[in-house]
Amino acid sequence: MLFRQDDLRRIAAGEVTVAFRRWRRPTVKAGGVLRTRLGVLAIESVDEVEPEQITDADARRAGRPDRAAVLASLRAEGRLYRVGFHLAGPDPRIALRARTDLSAAERAELDRRLGRLDAASRHGPWTSEVLRLIAERPATRAADLAAELGREKAPFKADVRKLKELGLTESLEKGYRLSPRGRSYLGAETSAGEHLPPG
């Protein structure tokens, strides 16, 4: 569930608290959360509705002037859902990514969790290789990084999301880069021409 930058700005201001989406099945659920660039959204409700049930007031809460504008912004296929939410707070991964003072215990825990990802992978160990590739080629399209490793884009991106959950990488408008935590974990220099110890 993605939001335009202007919508995120208005969510932060408390002006947008509703979204309308067409889905085969909802990708969020009431009581859950959604991480965005802005922070964590708490999902209050997910209700299937008919187009005629959308009021102009609903539309304005979704950042659109009226029902017609809401419907024009949606894709044609899928059931129509109304999602209510509020901004719950910052994404805890943002603070995690900024932490560079890793203790021996934290490094050991990262080793353990990355080892588990490697062991569970159908295509063999990958975490070190992907981290090093992102360090060497920041802001490179995911498709190009995946091709360099001889992999498909979708599963490659899924793997990078797992590294992001650990606070080791961050997404850019195009591609990725190591977070300060990721550079610290790998022993990378923080200069623009960072290099990593041989793996």
TISEMI-118550 format. One record per residue (C-alpha): z, x, y; residue in three letters. Coordinates in steps of 0.001 Angstrom, whole numbers, padded with zeros to 6 digits, always signed. Each point is the difference from the previous one (the first is absolute). Example, Ala and Ser with C-alpha at 12.3 -4.5 7.8 and 13.67 -1.06 7.14 Angstrom:
BEGIN
+007800+012300-004500ALA -000660+001370+003440SER 
//
This chain:
BEGIN
+000000+000000+000000MET -001305+001876+003038LEU +000475-000596+003703PHE -002077+001000+002998ARG +001617+002449+002409GLN +000263-002700+002667ASP +001758-002300-002470ASP +002499+002762-000824LEU +000722+000451+003679ARG +000650-003723+000378ARG +002139-000074-003153ILE +002142+002725+001549ALA +000358-002157+003119ALA +001006-003015-002106GLY -003102-001942+001040GLU -001652-000134-003443VAL +002091-001360-002887THR -002644-001705-002137VAL -003165+001123-001762ALA -002702-001942-001806PHE -001860+001516-002940ARG -002430-001124-002695ARG +000881+001377-003432TRP -000653-000771-003628ARG +003734+000522-000340ARG +002500+001133+002651PRO +000549+003743+000369THR +003470-000540+001499VAL +002851-002315-000944LYS +002849-001715+001817ALA +003077+002203+000018GLY -002093+003153-000329GLY -000920+002619+002540VAL -003233+001475+001309LEU -000255+003517+001363ARG -002251+000463+003005THR -000635+002747+002548ARG +002404-001860+002239LEU +002843-000237-002504GLY +001219-002307-002753VAL -000789-003703+000211LEU +002327-002427-001791ALA -002079-002779-001583ILE +001706-003336+000645GLU -002520-002425-001498SER -003358-000126-001772VAL -001472-003501-000081ASP -003396-001225-001104GLU -001478-002245+002703VAL -003167-001905+000776GLU -002015+000960+003099PRO +000831-003282+001716GLU +003722+000745-000347GLN -000257+002959+002377ILE +001223-001036+003423THR -000905+001677+003271ASP +003671+001014+000265ALA -000298+001713-003399ASP -003136+001715+001204ALA +001733+001370+003085ARG +002857+001305-002180ARG -002728+001796-001990ALA -001406+001550+003178GLY -003016-002305+000262ARG -000710-002598+002706PRO -000620-002930-002366ASP -000717-001118-003562ARG -003736+000631+000354ALA +000670+003636+000883ALA +002276+000378-003026VAL -002621-001416-002365LEU -002752+002121+001548ALA +002047+003145-000667SER +000357-000678-003733LEU -002313+000811-002858ARG -001730-002935-001625ALA +001372+000298-003551GLU +003467-000647-001333GLY +002871-002370+000539ARG +001512-000183+003464LEU +003587+001211+000437TYR +002379-000042+002945ARG +002392+002985+000004VAL +003135-000007+002147GLY +001743+003298+000718PHE +002101+002021+002415HIS +000384+003684+000765LEU +002959+001196-002056ALA +000148+003598+001196GLY -001612+003417-000270PRO -001646+001214-003189ASP +002594+002275-001651PRO -002830+002240-001228ARG -000675+001043+003609ILE +003440+001563+000346ALA -000313+001453-003491LEU -003321+001681+000842ARG +001552+001741+003009ALA +002828+001611-001987ARG -000657+003687-000567THR +003526+001185-000840ASP -000257-000579-003735LEU +003063+000945-002013SER -000289+001601-003425ALA +000946-003350-001531ALA -002734-001824+001958GLU -002596+002549-001036ARG +001097-000342-003612ALA -000279-003798+000257GLU -003524+000298+001421LEU -000893+002383-002841ASP +001309-002555-002487ARG -001829-002956+001544ARG -003288+001866+000349LEU +000365+001186-003571GLY +000390-003606-001124ARG -003171-000978+001884LEU -001880+002845-001667ASP +001322-000911-003443ALA -000935-003669+000409ALA -003539+000737+001154SER -002976-000757-002239ARG -002005+002773+001653HIS +002603+002758-000338GLY +002213+001697+002581PRO -001276-000674+003501TRP +002790+000053+002587THR -000123+003683+000939SER -003796+000039+000102GLU -000189-003058+002260VAL +002732+001242+002344LEU -001740+003334+000387ARG -003383-001612+000571LEU +001417-002240+002740ILE +001660+003042+001573ALA -003297+001891+000004GLU -002150-002923+001158ARG +001993-002314+002267PRO -001818-002966+001562ALA -002622+000035-002763THR -001228-003319-001397ARG +001657-001065-003239ALA -003424-000375-001637ALA -000837+003634+000795ASP +003337+001282-001271LEU -000347-002028-003181ALA -003542+001291-000554ALA +001207+003585+000376GLU +002379-000626-002893LEU -002611-001882-002028GLY +001940-003243+000288ARG -000668-003583+001064GLU +001187-000973+003472LYS +002205-002997-000898ALA +002267+001745-002560PRO +000130+003084+002232PHE +001243-002111+002918LYS +002570-001636-002297ALA +001314+003456-000879ASP +000230+001022+003654VAL +002020-003159+000690ARG +002527+001225-002562LYS +000344+003251+001951LEU +000393-002005+003192LYS +002866-001961-001584GLU +001789+003334-000468LEU -000530+000858+003669GLY -002332+002910-000766LEU -003221-001254+001601THR -001015-002282+002837GLU -003152-002000+000567SER -002269+000703+002943LEU -002745-002155+001466GLU -002244+002027-002300LYS +001553+001663-003016GLY +003465+001470-000306TYR +002180+002956+000895ARG +003193+001496-001336LEU +003116-001280+001699SER +002544+002502+001330PRO +002004-000756-003158ARG -003069+000718-002127GLY -000627+003314+001754ARG +003645+000954-000411SER -000046-000907-003688TYR -003056+002133-000647LEU +001244+002842+002145GLY -002968-000480+002333ALA -000140+001583+003403GLU +000018-002510+002843THR -002834+001630+001900SER -003368-001709+000189ALA -001362+002538-002488GLY +002672-000672-002563GLU -000277+001629-003385HIS +001925-000685-003172LEU +001401+002317-002626PRO -002253+000407-003022PRO +000468-002719-002574GLY 
//
